[in-house]
Every structure is written in C-alpha cells, then in structure tokens.
C-alpha cells in the first residue's frame, strides 16, 4: 500500500519540475512567447505584428558594462541588415528613475528601445542576469534562447545565429 506521504512527496516533486520548467523561460524551436512594449519614441512594438521579420530582443541596462560594450556591435549589425527584414528591440532593465540615462545612451543607436516597466515579456523568464538576448525567426519561432551559452554578442555570433535566418524564406 502506498503511503499518503509518498504520494504527496511525488506530487510535490512533479509540481517542482513543472514550475521550474516554466520559470526558466522559452524553449528553442517553439513559438516565441508574447512580447509587447511601448518604445521610448512612444510607438508600440508587438511581436505578433512582426511576422516575416527576424527579431533580436536584447535585455540590457545602463549600469551593465558587458551590455554597453555589445551595443555598438548590435547597432552596426542592425544597420547593415535591417533592409533584409531584421528588427532589433532593446529592453532596458533600468529602474524607472533612470529613464533619462536610458534615453541618453540610446541616442547613440539606431534601433528602438523600451523600458522594462513599459513592456510585457513574462514568458522569457525571470531576468537575473544581463545581457540577455533572444532571436526569433521569420515564422515567430525562438531560435536562440539567451539563457544558454555565452551571454555576450559579437559579429561572429550574430553572423552564425542571425544571418542564416535572414537568408531563409
């Protein structure tokens, strides 16, 4: 006869695994979670409206040295490939009181940005490290989950991850 304690323990372990899987965030090869944001220029970004484009979502902060270091690379890559259907959106994890700093930093870059307070992206997991980047293909499928691998971006990693998606139908 199975004891009530063993059944309760098994159910608890199953619930732990189920909740930890969803807490991690999205899965590569599956549809990307919803993402909506009011951009710094006041326009709206909705991932659902981006069909046919390759999307790079970059979570960053003004106080994050690696984040700031990769932003010129992201901007150069974006400028080079935006005519091919690349969209890049940066979501600042800065505190709302630091909006002026965020706006000042973003003046140097051509891609759009939003503050986390003005964005809904719960499906991407609890943000505990930065930078964090996700890549979504033209069909809305997550192709790079920023939680795995090297968190930083450089031209070789962008060319290896994003460029093939831009060349695919």
OpenMM code with the backbone's topology and positions (N, CA, C; nanometers):
from openmm import Vec3, app, unit

residues = "UNK UNK UNK UNK UNK UNK UNK UNK UNK UNK UNK UNK UNK UNK UNK UNK UNK UNK UNK UNK UNK UNK UNK UNK UNK UNK UNK UNK UNK UNK UNK UNK UNK UNK UNK UNK UNK UNK UNK UNK UNK UNK UNK UNK UNK UNK UNK UNK UNK UNK UNK UNK UNK UNK UNK UNK UNK UNK UNK UNK UNK UNK UNK UNK UNK UNK UNK UNK UNK UNK UNK UNK UNK UNK UNK UNK UNK UNK UNK UNK UNK UNK UNK UNK UNK UNK UNK UNK UNK UNK UNK UNK UNK UNK UNK UNK UNK UNK UNK UNK UNK UNK UNK UNK UNK UNK UNK UNK UNK UNK UNK UNK UNK UNK UNK UNK UNK UNK UNK UNK UNK UNK UNK UNK UNK UNK UNK UNK UNK UNK UNK UNK UNK UNK UNK UNK UNK UNK UNK UNK UNK UNK UNK UNK UNK UNK UNK UNK UNK UNK UNK UNK UNK UNK UNK UNK UNK UNK UNK UNK UNK UNK UNK UNK UNK UNK UNK UNK UNK".split()
positions = [
    Vec3(0.0847, -0.1168, 0.0000),
    Vec3(0.0000, 0.0000, 0.0000),
    Vec3(0.0902, 0.1244, 0.0000),
    Vec3(0.0582, 0.2200, -0.0843),
    Vec3(0.1370, 0.3424, -0.0947),
    Vec3(0.0907, 0.4390, 0.0134),
    Vec3(0.1881, 0.4938, 0.0837),
    Vec3(0.1530, 0.5857, 0.1922),
    Vec3(0.1154, 0.7232, 0.1378),
    Vec3(0.0369, 0.7939, 0.2149),
    Vec3(-0.0042, 0.9290, 0.1784),
    Vec3(0.1168, 1.0211, 0.1674),
    Vec3(0.2158, 1.0017, 0.2528),
    Vec3(0.3371, 1.0845, 0.2499),
    Vec3(0.4115, 1.0654, 0.1183),
    Vec3(0.4237, 0.9412, 0.0716),
    Vec3(0.4943, 0.9160, -0.0558),
    Vec3(0.4192, 0.9783, -0.1727),
    Vec3(0.2881, 0.9667, -0.1734),
    Vec3(0.2092, 1.0261, -0.2814),
    Vec3(0.2274, 1.1778, -0.2798),
    Vec3(0.2178, 1.2377, -0.1623),
    Vec3(0.2332, 1.3827, -0.1501),
    Vec3(0.3735, 1.4255, -0.1947),
    Vec3(0.4756, 1.3469, -0.1589),
    Vec3(0.6121, 1.3786, -0.1990),
    Vec3(0.6271, 1.3716, -0.3508),
    Vec3(0.5720, 1.2688, -0.4126),
    Vec3(0.5797, 1.2543, -0.5588),
    Vec3(0.5078, 1.3690, -0.6287),
    Vec3(0.3911, 1.4053, -0.5813),
    Vec3(0.3169, 1.5161, -0.6403),
    Vec3(0.3966, 1.6454, -0.6254),
    Vec3(0.4564, 1.6661, -0.5094),
    Vec3(0.5379, 1.7857, -0.4869),
    Vec3(0.6563, 1.7936, -0.5807),
    Vec3(0.7249, 1.6816, -0.6021),
    Vec3(0.8395, 1.6782, -0.6931),
    Vec3(0.7941, 1.7073, -0.8359),
    Vec3(0.6832, 1.6487, -0.8784),
    Vec3(0.6309, 1.6741, -1.0126),
    Vec3(0.5947, 1.8214, -1.0302),
    Vec3(0.5330, 1.8806, -0.9303),
    Vec3(0.4988, 2.0228, -0.9376),
    Vec3(0.6233, 2.1092, -0.9438),
    Vec3(0.7265, 2.0716, -0.8698),
    Vec3(0.8519, 2.1458, -0.8719),
    Vec3(0.9123, 2.1451, -1.0115),
    Vec3(0.9159, 2.0272, -1.0745),
    Vec3(0.9692, 2.0188, -1.2104),
    Vec3(0.8838, 2.0969, -1.3085),
    Vec3(0.7540, 2.0888, -1.2956),
    Vec3(0.6642, 2.1601, -1.3872),
    Vec3(0.6806, 2.3108, -1.3739),
    Vec3(0.6879, 2.3612, -1.2524),
    Vec3(0.7002, 2.5057, -1.2344),
    Vec3(0.8395, 2.5545, -1.2685),
    Vec3(0.9437, 2.4755, -1.2424),
    Vec3(1.0781, 2.5215, -1.2755),
    Vec3(1.0979, 2.5276, -1.4258),
    Vec3(1.0340, 2.4402, -1.5014),
    Vec3(1.0460, 2.4445, -1.6471),
    Vec3(0.9855, 2.5725, -1.7022),
    Vec3(0.8721, 2.6147, -1.6482),
    Vec3(0.8121, 2.7374, -1.6974),
    Vec3(0.8854, 2.8602, -1.6449),
    Vec3(0.9473, 2.8508, -1.5309),
    Vec3(1.0203, 2.9649, -1.4751),
    Vec3(1.1469, 2.9936, -1.5547),
    Vec3(1.2012, 2.8926, -1.6212),
    Vec3(1.3238, 2.9115, -1.6988),
    Vec3(1.3005, 3.0005, -1.8186),
    Vec3(1.1842, 2.9968, -1.8751),
    Vec3(1.1581, 3.0787, -1.9922),
    Vec3(1.1242, 2.9957, -2.1129),
    Vec3(1.1440, 3.0538, -2.2301),
    Vec3(1.1007, 2.9898, -2.3540),
    Vec3(1.1917, 2.8753, -2.3962),
    Vec3(1.1439, 2.7982, -2.4937),
    Vec3(1.2218, 2.6860, -2.5474),
    Vec3(1.2559, 2.7116, -2.6927),
    Vec3(1.3821, 2.6894, -2.7281),
    Vec3(1.4216, 2.6996, -2.8682),
    Vec3(1.3422, 2.5997, -2.9505),
    Vec3(1.3051, 2.6407, -3.0712),
    Vec3(1.2296, 2.5550, -3.1614),
    Vec3(1.0794, 2.5614, -3.1397),
    Vec3(1.0357, 2.6351, -3.0404),
    Vec3(0.8926, 2.6532, -3.0110),
    Vec3(0.8550, 2.7980, -3.0425),
    Vec3(0.7256, 2.8256, -3.0593),
    Vec3(0.6856, 2.9650, -3.0819),
    Vec3(0.7357, 3.0554, -2.9681),
    Vec3(0.7847, 3.1711, -3.0062),
    Vec3(0.8351, 3.2665, -2.9074),
    Vec3(0.7194, 3.3189, -2.8232),
    Vec3(0.7437, 3.3415, -2.6958),
    Vec3(0.6389, 3.3985, -2.6105),
    Vec3(0.6006, 3.5397, -2.6564),
    Vec3(0.4851, 3.5826, -2.6164),
    Vec3(0.4375, 3.7169, -2.6495),
    Vec3(0.5324, 3.8223, -2.5938),
    Vec3(0.5430, 3.9305, -2.6649),
    Vec3(0.6231, 4.0437, -2.6203),
    Vec3(0.5586, 4.1697, -2.6759),
    Vec3(0.5289, 4.2608, -2.5874),
    Vec3(0.4742, 4.3906, -2.6258),
    Vec3(0.5477, 4.4972, -2.5476),
    Vec3(0.5658, 4.6145, -2.6101),
    Vec3(0.6344, 4.7232, -2.5412),
    Vec3(0.5954, 4.8576, -2.6010),
    Vec3(0.5913, 4.9578, -2.5148),
    Vec3(0.5816, 5.0961, -2.5604),
    Vec3(0.7256, 5.1444, -2.5687),
    Vec3(0.7683, 5.1771, -2.6899),
    Vec3(0.9062, 5.2179, -2.7138),
    Vec3(0.9307, 5.3594, -2.6628),
    Vec3(1.0567, 5.3958, -2.6486),
    Vec3(1.0927, 5.5277, -2.5985),
    Vec3(1.0360, 5.6399, -2.6848),
    Vec3(1.0164, 5.6144, -2.8141),
    Vec3(0.9597, 5.7182, -2.9013),
    Vec3(0.8071, 5.7226, -2.8953),
    Vec3(0.7461, 5.6386, -2.8100),
    Vec3(0.6015, 5.6386, -2.7922),
    Vec3(0.5263, 5.5397, -2.8792),
    Vec3(0.5939, 5.4804, -2.9785),
    Vec3(0.5268, 5.3822, -3.0636),
    Vec3(0.5181, 5.2479, -2.9916),
    Vec3(0.4343, 5.1615, -3.0442),
    Vec3(0.4141, 5.0296, -2.9852),
    Vec3(0.4913, 4.9239, -3.0640),
    Vec3(0.5491, 4.8311, -2.9924),
    Vec3(0.6119, 4.7131, -3.0532),
    Vec3(0.5334, 4.5932, -3.0047),
    Vec3(0.4896, 4.5105, -3.0993),
    Vec3(0.4185, 4.3884, -3.0651),
    Vec3(0.4787, 4.2763, -3.1494),
    Vec3(0.5347, 4.1775, -3.0847),
    Vec3(0.5965, 4.0663, -3.1565),
    Vec3(0.4980, 4.0020, -3.2538),
    Vec3(0.3721, 3.9965, -3.2173),
    Vec3(0.2708, 3.9348, -3.3031),
    Vec3(0.2563, 4.0074, -3.4373),
    Vec3(0.2963, 4.1338, -3.4437),
    Vec3(0.2865, 4.2118, -3.5674),
    Vec3(0.4120, 4.2028, -3.6532),
    Vec3(0.5094, 4.1228, -3.6137),
    Vec3(0.6393, 4.1195, -3.6799),
    Vec3(0.6580, 3.9993, -3.7723),
    Vec3(0.5500, 3.9361, -3.8109),
    Vec3(0.5581, 3.8182, -3.8981),
    Vec3(0.6400, 3.8502, -4.0232),
    Vec3(0.7283, 3.7590, -4.0583),
    Vec3(0.8125, 3.7773, -4.1754),
    Vec3(0.9451, 3.8453, -4.1454),
    Vec3(0.9636, 3.8893, -4.0225),
    Vec3(1.0894, 3.9534, -3.9841),
    Vec3(1.1660, 3.8634, -3.8876),
    Vec3(1.2967, 3.8808, -3.8853),
    Vec3(1.3811, 3.8170, -3.7851),
    Vec3(1.3959, 3.9193, -3.6730),
    Vec3(1.3677, 3.8762, -3.5508),
    Vec3(1.3660, 3.9674, -3.4367),
    Vec3(1.4775, 3.9316, -3.3393),
    Vec3(1.5526, 4.0324, -3.2990),
    Vec3(1.6505, 4.0180, -3.1920),
    Vec3(1.5981, 4.1001, -3.0741),
    Vec3(1.5796, 4.0344, -2.9607),
    Vec3(1.5347, 4.1001, -2.8384),
    Vec3(1.6532, 4.1014, -2.7427),
    Vec3(1.6964, 4.2205, -2.7050),
    Vec3(1.8133, 4.2351, -2.6189),
    Vec3(1.7722, 4.3017, -2.4885),
    Vec3(1.7916, 4.2314, -2.3772),
    Vec3(1.7657, 4.2870, -2.2453),
    Vec3(1.8981, 4.3402, -2.1912),
    Vec3(1.8989, 4.4635, -2.1453),
    Vec3(2.0221, 4.5310, -2.1078),
    Vec3(1.9947, 4.6325, -1.9968),
    Vec3(2.0996, 4.7000, -1.9500),
    Vec3(2.0868, 4.8086, -1.8528),
    Vec3(2.2056, 4.9036, -1.8686),
    Vec3(2.1837, 5.0283, -1.8327),
    Vec3(2.2901, 5.1277, -1.8463),
    Vec3(2.4085, 5.0974, -1.7549),
    Vec3(2.3848, 5.0328, -1.6419),
    Vec3(2.4906, 5.0021, -1.5456),
    Vec3(2.5642, 4.8718, -1.5782),
    Vec3(2.5190, 4.8000, -1.6786),
    Vec3(2.5764, 4.6705, -1.7168),
    Vec3(2.6882, 4.6933, -1.8191),
    Vec3(2.8128, 4.6772, -1.7755),
    Vec3(2.9282, 4.7020, -1.8629),
    Vec3(2.9267, 4.6118, -1.9868),
    Vec3(2.9055, 4.4801, -1.9749),
    Vec3(2.9006, 4.3972, -2.0964),
    Vec3(2.7865, 4.4367, -2.1906),
    Vec3(2.6751, 4.4810, -2.1343),
    Vec3(2.5622, 4.5261, -2.2174),
    Vec3(2.6039, 4.6454, -2.3021),
    Vec3(2.6629, 4.7429, -2.2368),
    Vec3(2.7032, 4.8656, -2.3064),
    Vec3(2.8117, 4.8353, -2.4088),
    Vec3(2.8978, 4.7390, -2.3792),
    Vec3(3.0074, 4.7047, -2.4710),
    Vec3(2.9553, 4.6428, -2.6002),
    Vec3(2.8461, 4.5657, -2.5939),
    Vec3(2.7965, 4.4990, -2.7145),
    Vec3(2.7001, 4.5853, -2.7960),
    Vec3(2.6537, 4.6956, -2.7422),
    Vec3(2.5545, 4.7767, -2.8128),
    Vec3(2.6046, 4.8357, -2.9451),
    Vec3(2.7282, 4.8845, -2.9559),
    Vec3(2.7747, 4.9302, -3.0871),
    Vec3(2.7756, 4.8171, -3.1909),
    Vec3(2.8107, 4.6971, -3.1480),
    Vec3(2.8092, 4.5821, -3.2395),
    Vec3(2.6666, 4.5529, -3.2848),
    Vec3(2.5730, 4.5519, -3.1911),
    Vec3(2.4324, 4.5307, -3.2261),
    Vec3(2.3847, 4.6370, -3.3240),
    Vec3(2.4208, 4.7618, -3.2995),
    Vec3(2.3762, 4.8704, -3.3859),
    Vec3(2.4336, 4.8568, -3.5263),
    Vec3(2.5624, 4.8256, -3.5351),
    Vec3(2.6233, 4.8067, -3.6667),
    Vec3(2.5590, 4.6928, -3.7439),
    Vec3(2.5333, 4.5829, -3.6751),
    Vec3(2.4695, 4.4677, -3.7394),
    Vec3(2.3267, 4.5037, -3.7817),
    Vec3(2.2561, 4.5733, -3.6963),
    Vec3(2.1193, 4.6149, -3.7279),
    Vec3(2.1179, 4.7060, -3.8508),
    Vec3(2.2041, 4.8053, -3.8541),
    Vec3(2.2078, 4.8964, -3.9687),
    Vec3(2.2394, 4.8227, -4.0989),
    Vec3(2.3288, 4.7265, -4.0896),
    Vec3(2.3691, 4.6504, -4.2084),
    Vec3(2.2570, 4.5594, -4.2595),
    Vec3(2.1737, 4.5084, -4.1698),
    Vec3(2.0776, 4.4044, -4.2093),
    Vec3(1.9300, 4.4414, -4.1962),
    Vec3(1.8967, 4.5621, -4.1506),
    Vec3(1.7549, 4.5939, -4.1303),
    Vec3(1.6754, 4.5911, -4.2605),
    Vec3(1.7390, 4.6226, -4.3725),
    Vec3(1.6683, 4.6176, -4.5014),
    Vec3(1.6354, 4.4741, -4.5436),
    Vec3(1.7004, 4.3753, -4.4785),
    Vec3(1.6754, 4.2346, -4.5088),
    Vec3(1.5643, 4.1760, -4.4209),
    Vec3(1.5032, 4.2594, -4.3375),
    Vec3(1.3953, 4.2111, -4.2522),
    Vec3(1.4362, 4.1884, -4.1080),
    Vec3(1.5455, 4.2507, -4.0653),
    Vec3(1.5889, 4.2388, -3.9262),
    Vec3(1.5233, 4.3483, -3.8430),
    Vec3(1.4701, 4.3093, -3.7302),
    Vec3(1.4193, 4.4044, -3.6312),
    Vec3(1.4912, 4.3762, -3.5010),
    Vec3(1.5348, 4.4796, -3.4348),
    Vec3(1.6034, 4.4651, -3.3069),
    Vec3(1.5318, 4.5561, -3.2078),
    Vec3(1.4997, 4.5024, -3.0926),
    Vec3(1.4395, 4.5837, -2.9874),
    Vec3(1.5164, 4.5588, -2.8581),
    Vec3(1.5566, 4.6688, -2.7940),
    Vec3(1.6305, 4.6607, -2.6685),
    Vec3(1.5356, 4.6985, -2.5554),
    Vec3(1.5343, 4.6164, -2.4522),
    Vec3(1.4500, 4.6439, -2.3363),
    Vec3(1.5423, 4.6702, -2.2180),
    Vec3(1.5357, 4.7932, -2.1689),
    Vec3(1.6217, 4.8340, -2.0577),
    Vec3(1.5622, 4.7874, -1.9259),
    Vec3(1.6453, 4.7220, -1.8469),
    Vec3(1.6043, 4.6738, -1.7148),
    Vec3(1.6343, 4.7768, -1.6061),
    Vec3(1.6682, 4.8976, -1.6473),
    Vec3(1.6950, 5.0044, -1.5512),
    Vec3(1.5691, 5.0395, -1.4726),
    Vec3(1.5911, 5.0997, -1.3578),
    Vec3(1.4810, 5.1493, -1.2754),
    Vec3(1.4118, 5.2654, -1.3485),
    Vec3(1.2826, 5.2828, -1.3280),
    Vec3(1.2117, 5.3939, -1.3932),
    Vec3(1.2773, 5.5298, -1.3687),
    Vec3(1.3369, 5.5505, -1.2520),
    Vec3(1.4013, 5.6786, -1.2209),
    Vec3(1.5222, 5.7046, -1.3103),
    Vec3(1.5734, 5.6025, -1.3778),
    Vec3(1.6903, 5.6164, -1.4643),
    Vec3(1.6540, 5.6314, -1.6122),
    Vec3(1.5293, 5.6666, -1.6394),
    Vec3(1.4847, 5.6810, -1.7785),
    Vec3(1.5710, 5.7809, -1.8555),
    Vec3(1.6116, 5.8894, -1.7928),
    Vec3(1.6949, 5.9894, -1.8602),
    Vec3(1.8273, 5.9285, -1.9054),
    Vec3(1.8880, 5.8457, -1.8222),
    Vec3(2.0136, 5.7773, -1.8589),
    Vec3(1.9908, 5.6856, -1.9788),
    Vec3(1.8809, 5.6107, -1.9756),
    Vec3(1.8494, 5.5181, -2.0848),
    Vec3(1.8337, 5.5955, -2.2153),
    Vec3(1.7579, 5.7028, -2.2106),
    Vec3(1.7373, 5.7841, -2.3313),
    Vec3(1.8705, 5.8416, -2.3827),
    Vec3(1.9554, 5.8839, -2.2918),
    Vec3(2.0856, 5.9387, -2.3302),
    Vec3(2.1708, 5.8326, -2.4012),
    Vec3(2.1768, 5.7123, -2.3452),
    Vec3(2.2541, 5.6042, -2.4073),
    Vec3(2.1967, 5.5701, -2.5446),
    Vec3(2.0649, 5.5603, -2.5544),
    Vec3(2.0022, 5.5170, -2.6794),
    Vec3(2.0134, 5.6200, -2.7912),
    Vec3(2.0459, 5.7447, -2.7602),
    Vec3(2.0653, 5.8453, -2.8655),
    Vec3(2.1777, 5.8070, -2.9607),
    Vec3(2.2698, 5.7241, -2.9152),
    Vec3(2.3842, 5.6833, -2.9975),
    Vec3(2.3514, 5.5668, -3.0904),
    Vec3(2.2318, 5.5104, -3.0782),
    Vec3(2.1996, 5.3889, -3.1531),
    Vec3(2.0721, 5.4060, -3.2352),
    Vec3(2.0643, 5.3303, -3.3443),
    Vec3(1.9519, 5.3454, -3.4368),
    Vec3(1.8371, 5.2477, -3.4116),
    Vec3(1.8571, 5.1493, -3.3277),
    Vec3(1.7496, 5.0524, -3.3037),
    Vec3(1.6599, 5.1005, -3.1888),
    Vec3(1.5346, 5.0569, -3.1885),
    Vec3(1.4402, 5.1030, -3.0867),
    Vec3(1.4626, 5.0369, -2.9512),
    Vec3(1.4170, 5.1077, -2.8474),
    Vec3(1.4312, 5.0570, -2.7112),
    Vec3(1.3060, 5.0910, -2.6311),
    Vec3(1.2892, 5.0163, -2.5225),
    Vec3(1.1799, 5.0382, -2.4284),
    Vec3(1.2330, 5.0162, -2.2879),
    Vec3(1.1639, 5.0705, -2.1925),
    Vec3(1.1931, 5.0413, -2.0526),
    Vec3(1.1141, 4.9177, -2.0126),
    Vec3(1.1707, 4.8363, -1.9258),
    Vec3(1.1022, 4.7140, -1.8821),
    Vec3(0.9655, 4.7452, -1.8220),
    Vec3(0.9532, 4.8583, -1.7549),
    Vec3(0.8237, 4.8936, -1.6942),
    Vec3(0.7150, 4.9117, -1.7995),
    Vec3(0.7553, 4.9389, -1.9251),
    Vec3(0.6606, 4.9614, -2.0338),
    Vec3(0.6516, 4.8421, -2.1282),
    Vec3(0.6949, 4.7267, -2.0810),
    Vec3(0.6976, 4.6071, -2.1661),
    Vec3(0.6379, 4.4873, -2.0928),
    Vec3(0.5779, 4.3992, -2.1692),
    Vec3(0.5275, 4.2728, -2.1164),
    Vec3(0.6037, 4.1604, -2.1868),
    Vec3(0.6814, 4.0857, -2.1073),
    Vec3(0.7622, 3.9769, -2.1633),
    Vec3(0.7811, 3.8658, -2.0605),
    Vec3(0.6764, 3.8380, -1.9848),
    Vec3(0.6836, 3.7376, -1.8781),
    Vec3(0.7295, 3.6006, -1.9271),
    Vec3(0.6930, 3.5626, -2.0470),
    Vec3(0.7258, 3.4309, -2.0992),
    Vec3(0.8742, 3.4077, -2.1229),
    Vec3(0.9564, 3.5116, -2.1076),
    Vec3(1.1001, 3.4988, -2.1313),
    Vec3(1.1773, 3.4628, -2.0047),
    Vec3(1.1062, 3.4421, -1.8956),
    Vec3(1.1704, 3.4005, -1.7715),
    Vec3(1.2015, 3.5180, -1.6807),
    Vec3(1.2377, 3.4853, -1.5601),
    Vec3(1.2751, 3.5856, -1.4605),
    Vec3(1.4168, 3.6334, -1.4917),
    Vec3(1.4323, 3.7621, -1.5163),
    Vec3(1.5620, 3.8174, -1.5560),
    Vec3(1.6493, 3.8351, -1.4324),
    Vec3(1.7580, 3.7606, -1.4297),
    Vec3(1.8518, 3.7699, -1.3182),
    Vec3(1.9955, 3.7926, -1.3649),
    Vec3(2.0148, 3.7964, -1.4974),
    Vec3(2.1480, 3.8275, -1.5497),
    Vec3(2.1318, 3.9089, -1.6776),
    Vec3(2.2325, 3.9884, -1.7049),
    Vec3(2.2343, 4.0702, -1.8256),
    Vec3(2.3742, 4.0666, -1.8833),
    Vec3(2.3929, 4.0837, -2.0118),
    Vec3(2.2892, 4.0966, -2.1128),
    Vec3(2.2199, 3.9625, -2.1384),
    Vec3(2.1042, 3.9727, -2.1972),
    Vec3(2.0243, 3.8547, -2.2271),
    Vec3(1.9590, 3.8781, -2.3624),
    Vec3(1.9853, 3.7903, -2.4585),
    Vec3(1.9377, 3.8114, -2.5946),
    Vec3(1.8647, 3.6884, -2.6470),
    Vec3(1.7542, 3.7158, -2.7159),
    Vec3(1.6723, 3.6119, -2.7781),
    Vec3(1.6625, 3.6434, -2.9259),
    Vec3(1.6624, 3.5384, -3.0099),
    Vec3(1.6490, 3.5561, -3.1545),
    Vec3(1.5291, 3.4744, -3.2008),
    Vec3(1.4435, 3.5401, -3.2787),
    Vec3(1.3183, 3.4801, -3.3256),
    Vec3(1.3183, 3.4835, -3.4782),
    Vec3(1.2855, 3.3713, -3.5407),
    Vec3(1.2896, 3.3652, -3.6869),
    Vec3(1.1658, 3.4292, -3.7510),
    Vec3(1.1623, 3.4278, -3.8827),
    Vec3(1.0556, 3.4930, -3.9592),
    Vec3(0.9175, 3.4331, -3.9334),
    Vec3(0.9139, 3.3138, -3.8771),
    Vec3(0.7869, 3.2455, -3.8512),
    Vec3(0.7461, 3.2528, -3.7042),
    Vec3(0.8187, 3.3321, -3.6259),
    Vec3(0.7846, 3.3505, -3.4855),
    Vec3(0.8366, 3.2417, -3.3937),
    Vec3(0.9334, 3.1636, -3.4419),
    Vec3(0.9896, 3.0543, -3.3634),
    Vec3(1.1199, 3.1017, -3.2972),
    Vec3(1.1339, 3.0714, -3.1698),
    Vec3(1.2551, 3.1076, -3.0969),
    Vec3(1.3716, 3.0226, -3.1466),
    Vec3(1.4769, 3.0877, -3.1929),
    Vec3(1.5937, 3.0164, -3.2449),
    Vec3(1.7168, 3.0306, -3.1559),
    Vec3(1.7213, 3.1330, -3.0707),
    Vec3(1.8304, 3.1460, -2.9728),
    Vec3(1.7683, 3.1890, -2.8410),
    Vec3(1.7898, 3.1054, -2.7428),
    Vec3(1.7440, 3.1333, -2.6071),
    Vec3(1.8636, 3.1870, -2.5312),
    Vec3(1.8595, 3.3131, -2.4944),
    Vec3(1.9719, 3.3794, -2.4301),
    Vec3(2.0141, 3.3228, -2.2963),
    Vec3(1.9316, 3.2348, -2.2395),
    Vec3(1.9680, 3.1763, -2.1105),
    Vec3(2.0803, 3.0750, -2.1238),
    Vec3(2.1076, 3.0296, -2.2462),
    Vec3(2.2091, 2.9253, -2.2668),
    Vec3(2.3234, 2.9789, -2.3503),
    Vec3(2.4419, 2.9317, -2.3229),
    Vec3(2.5590, 2.9714, -2.3994),
    Vec3(2.6150, 3.1039, -2.3514),
    Vec3(2.7024, 3.1596, -2.4305),
    Vec3(2.7677, 3.2862, -2.3988),
    Vec3(2.6648, 3.3984, -2.4026),
    Vec3(2.6510, 3.4756, -2.2942),
    Vec3(2.5510, 3.5820, -2.2943),
    Vec3(2.5885, 3.7012, -2.3819),
    Vec3(2.7161, 3.7189, -2.4125),
    Vec3(2.7585, 3.8328, -2.4923),
    Vec3(2.7424, 3.8088, -2.6413),
    Vec3(2.7329, 3.9188, -2.7172),
    Vec3(2.7202, 3.9103, -2.8622),
    Vec3(2.8372, 3.9813, -2.9282),
    Vec3(2.8833, 3.9229, -3.0389),
    Vec3(2.9843, 3.9857, -3.1212),
    Vec3(2.9471, 3.9552, -3.2660),
    Vec3(3.0212, 4.0102, -3.3590),
    Vec3(2.9878, 3.9903, -3.5006),
    Vec3(2.9872, 3.8419, -3.5381),
    Vec3(3.0886, 3.7617, -3.5010),
    Vec3(3.0830, 3.6200, -3.5382),
    Vec3(2.9581, 3.5480, -3.4849),
    Vec3(2.9168, 3.5777, -3.3616),
    Vec3(2.7978, 3.5089, -3.3087),
    Vec3(2.6719, 3.5574, -3.3787),
    Vec3(2.6638, 3.6848, -3.4120),
    Vec3(2.5479, 3.7350, -3.4870),
    Vec3(2.5447, 3.6750, -3.6274),
    Vec3(2.6605, 3.6688, -3.6912),
    Vec3(2.6668, 3.6110, -3.8263),
    Vec3(2.6277, 3.4626, -3.8242),
    Vec3(2.6682, 3.3924, -3.7205),
    Vec3(2.6371, 3.2490, -3.7121),
    Vec3(2.4907, 3.2230, -3.6759),
    Vec3(2.4317, 3.3085, -3.5951),
    Vec3(2.2968, 3.2844, -3.5453),
    Vec3(2.1890, 3.3549, -3.6269),
    Vec3(2.2109, 3.4822, -3.6568),
    Vec3(2.1056, 3.5629, -3.7168),
    Vec3(2.1102, 3.5624, -3.8702),
    Vec3(2.2288, 3.5744, -3.9283),
    Vec3(2.2389, 3.5854, -4.0739),
    Vec3(2.1720, 3.4688, -4.1475),
    Vec3(2.1896, 3.3426, -4.1053),
    Vec3(2.1182, 3.2351, -4.1754),
    Vec3(1.9655, 3.2503, -4.1700),
    Vec3(1.9151, 3.3068, -4.0623),
    Vec3(1.7702, 3.3290, -4.0518),
    Vec3(1.7238, 3.4368, -4.1479),
    Vec3(1.8091, 3.5359, -4.1703),
    Vec3(1.7758, 3.6413, -4.2655),
    Vec3(1.7743, 3.5891, -4.4088),
    Vec3(1.8553, 3.4885, -4.4345),
    Vec3(1.8644, 3.4313, -4.5689),
    Vec3(1.7572, 3.3269, -4.5962),
    Vec3(1.6928, 3.2791, -4.4923),
    Vec3(1.5886, 3.1756, -4.5064),
    Vec3(1.4551, 3.2422, -4.5423),
    Vec3(1.3736, 3.1685, -4.6172),
    Vec3(1.2408, 3.2254, -4.6524),
    Vec3(1.1479, 3.2340, -4.5332),
] * unit.nanometer
topology = app.Topology()
chain = topology.addChain("A")
for resn in residues:
    res = topology.addResidue(resn, chain)
    for name in ("N", "CA", "C"):
        topology.addAtom(name, app.Element.getBySymbol(name[0]), res)
